[in-house]
């Protein structure tokens, strides 16, 4: 899943810190392997060098999960290999070099569903377990750990149905037009709304997953909209919607949030001032750790389907303070998935 993300200097600094930590982890892991204290197998993460809030949180989760797994003797090493450039050609070159090294498993966040399939087939033919996540590949021999974005749209509708038991009018925020992500979330919303006749969508606006675009485009239609009771969003747009309603002097609807630190902080401020309540849901950057555990379970001989659905991470009103405290400024609320989480996701995907 490629949500719109904002690059910041602070994220870049944290990225380099993560890279240093991962290098130290790899050195430690190699020493442990030589000492025969852990199984002689490794799971390699292949990524492109993109410094963003999402990628930074993803890498932090990988580091925490794999460090613990190495210490527990689950794997010998979990090194990270970064492509030289953020291009499909560089990703293919990187993956080809890894296949030549014959690691037991490779976990990849692919830049394209099809562009790496030839190299992935070569890896499978060499006996390497390939697990893709976030950016998945379509090659059948690979395992895919992915989010069901139709379910995300349906989850938002159900959350509003719970908070608006008498029904109400909804504004639907869409992402970038004619993209797979926008279509999937929109399809999920449409299907769920069909089963909730008390809820009706009175307006649809493209916010392009950006706060500024969302504010501008919502502001352009507010004058012709009736009272809005709830807003369905797609990530990156929620606070833009809030900005538009505030500027127009309109009552604040129940706006579904997307687990960003600034969104959770805004919710807390509104809650403390007026008792405002809503719901937040988004993919977790911790999916990298979940992909690691899926690879580990395959290597351990578990019966794993090639399609594993990752759960979304939600924040209910009672979770808000804890979630906000756990989320650094400018980052996403995340959680590290465990082997038990992977087993549950695998069982639910069969």
N, C-alpha and C positions, 0 to 999 in steps of 0.2 A: 504494500500500500504505500503510495507516495503522497502524503499530506503536504500541503503548502507549509514551508518552514522558513524561519527568518534566521539568517546567519549573523552572528554577533562576535565581536572580538573576544568577549568573555568565553564564548563557546569554543573558539579556536584555542584559547589558552588551556581550557580544560581538556580539549582533544589531545594536545601534546602531552599533558600530564597522564592521560589514559594510555597513550602509546608507550610512554616510559614504563608505566606499571605493567603493561602487557609484555614488554621486553624482559623485565625482571622476572615475570611469571614464567616465561618460556625458558629462561636460563635455569630457574629453580626446577622446572619440570624435567628438563633434560638431565639434570643431576639426579633427580629422583628416579628417572627411568634407568640410568646407568647403575644405580644402586639396587636395582631390581626390587624396589619397595612398592611399585605399582605395576599394573598390567602393561605389557609392551604394546600399547596402542595409543593413537592420538586422534583427535578430531580437530581439523583445521577450519578456521573461519576465513573466508575469502570475501573482501569488501572493496568498494571503491572509496577513494579518499575525499569524501564529502564532509565538510565540517558544518554541522547543523545541530540544532537542539535535539532533534529526534535521534540522529545518528550518535551524538554524544551520549545520550541516555541509553541507547541500545548497547554501545560498547561498554559502558560502565556495568550494565547488567551482565553481559557476557563475562567480563572480568571477575565479578563477584561469584557468579555461578560456577565458572570453571575452576577458579582457585579453590573453592570448597570441594569440588568434585575430585580435583587432583589430590588434595590433602586427605580425602576419604578413600583414596585408592580406586576410584571409579575409572579414571583414565590416566595415562602417563603424561599427556601434554595437551594443550589446547591453544596452539599458537595462532596469531592473526597474520594473514598475508594481505597487504594492501596493494591494489593495482597502482601502476605508476601514474595513471591519469584517470579522470572520470569519463571514460569513453567505453563504448562496447568493444572496440578493438583491444583496448588495454585489458579489459576484463577477460576477454577470450585468451589473450596472451598469458595473463596471470593464471587462469585455470589450466591451460595447457602445460605450463611449467609445473604446477602442482600435481597434475596427473602423472607426469614423468617421475615424481618423487614417490609415488604410490603410498600415500597415507591411507589408513583404514577408512577414514570418512572425511568428507569435505562439506561444510555448511556454507551456502552462498546466499547473498542478497543480490539477486540478479537485476541488471539494468533493463533487461528485455525478456519477455516470456519465451521468445523463439531464438534470439540471436546466439545463445550459448548452447543450444541443443546438440549440435555436432560434437562439441567438446564434452558435454555431459554424457553422451552415448559412449564416447571413448573411455571416460572414467568408469562407467558401469561395466563396460567390457573388460576393464582391467581389475574388476572386483572391488572397486571403491564405492562405498555408500555415499550417495549424494543427497543432501537435504537442502531444499530451497525454502526461503521464508521471506515475508514482506514483499520483495520482488521475486515472484516464483517463476519457474521454468515449466514448459509444457511437455518436455520429454518424458514419456511414460515410465522410464526406468527410475527416475528420480522421485524422491519423496517431497511432498509439498505441505508446508505448515502455513496456513493462510487464514485470513479473517473472512467471514461471510458478511459482506457489507449490506446485503439485502436484510439480513437479520438486524444490522445496526439501525436501519430505517424503521423496521418494525418495533424494535426496542424503544425507540424514541416515541413512537405513537402510543405504545402501551404506557409509557411513563406519563405522558400527558393525559391519557385516559384516566389514570389513577388520581391525578391531581386536579382534574376537571370532571368530576363524576356526573355533573349535570350537562356535560357537553360544552361546546364552545367553538369559536372561530379560530382557525390556525393560519399562520403565515409559514410557508415552506421556503427555506433558504436552499438554493441549489448551488452546486460548485461550478466548475468550468464546463461549459456546455459541450456535449458530445464526447465526453470522456467516460471510460468504463466505470470509474469510481462513482461519478455523479449519477450515471444511469442505474448502477446497482442499488445505491442508497435510495434513489427516487422510486425504483420498482418496489423496494421493501416498504416504503411509505405508502405507496398506492395500494398495495395488497392489504396492509394492515388497516388503512383508513376505510376500505370497502367493508370491513367487518365492524366498524365503529360508526354507525349512522349519526350518533349524537355529535360527532366531530366533523367539521367541514373546513376544507381549505379555501380561504377567501382571497389568497394572493400567493404568487410564486415569484421569487426574485433570485437572480444569480449574484452571489457574493464573491464567487471565484476563490473561496477559501482565504479571503483577505479581509482584515478588519476595515480598512479604508474603503474598499469597494462595497462591502456590505453596508456600511453607514450611508454612503452616497446613494446606492441603489434603493435601499429601503426608504430613505428620506424622500426619494422621488415619487414614491407611490403611497405614502402614508395618508396624504390628504384625501385620497379616493377610497381608502379602506375603511370598513366598519371597525368597531371595537375588536381588537385582537386579544385573544385570551392566552394563546400559546404559540411558540415559535419552534419549528423543527430546523435544526442546523446540520452542518456537515463537518465542522472543524475549522477554526481560524476565523470564523465569521460572527460568533456569538456576541462579542463585545461591540462589534460594529453595529449590530442590531440594537443593543442597549443604548449605544451612543445616539442613534437616530431617534429612538423613542424619547430619550431624555431631552434632546434638542427640540423635539416637537411638542414637549409638554404633555405627552400621552401617558396614560397609566402603563406601568411596566408589566408586560405579560410574563408568563412562565417561559423562560428561554432555556432550551436544552443547551448545556455547556459541553466542552470537549476536553476536559482534564488538563488544560494549560494552567500554569501557576497563576497567571494574571486573572484568569477566569474564576478560579477558586477564591482568590483574594477579593475579587469584586463581589462574589456571592456572599462571602463572610461579611463584607461591609454592609451589603443590603440587608442581610439577615439581622445583623446586630442593630441596624437602624430602624427597620420596619417589620422584621419577622419574615421577610421574603424567603421563599423556599422554591427549590427547583431540583434538577437531577443532572448529573454529568456522566458522560459515557464516551469512550474512545478506545482505539487499539492501544495496547501497552507496548512501549519500546522493549519491555522484557521478553517479547517474542523471540529475541535472539537466544536467550537462555532456554526457552521452550524448545527451539529447534535443536539446540545442543543435546537436550535430554532425549529427543526423538532419535537423533543419531546414535546416542549411547544405547538406547533400548534396542535399536536394530542390530548394533554390533553385539549386544548381549544375547541375541537370538530370539527376541520377543516378536510376536505376530503383530506387525505394524502395517496398517493400510497406507497406501501411497498418498492418500488425501487426509490430512489431519486438520481439523478446524480449531483455531485458537480462540479462547474466550475473550470477550471484551472486558475492559476494566471499568467498573461503575463506581460512582460516588453518590450515596444516598445522604439525606440531611444529617443523619447521625454519624456519618463518616467524614464530614467536611473538615473539622478541625484537625483530625489525624492526617487526612490526605494533604491538606495544605502544609502542615508542618513537615511532611515528608518530601515536599516538592521544592527544589531550589528555584530561586527567581529565574525566570526566562526558560524554565524547563517544563517537562511534562510529568504528570503524576504517573508513576510506573510501579511495577512490582516484579520481584524475581520469582520465576516459576521453579518449582521443585520437580524431582523425579515423580513424586506422587501426582502432581498436576499433569505431567506428561502422560502418565498411565491413565488418568481420568479422561484426558482429551483423546487419547488413542482409543479407549473403550467406547467413548461417545461417537467416534467417527467410523466405527466398524459397521 
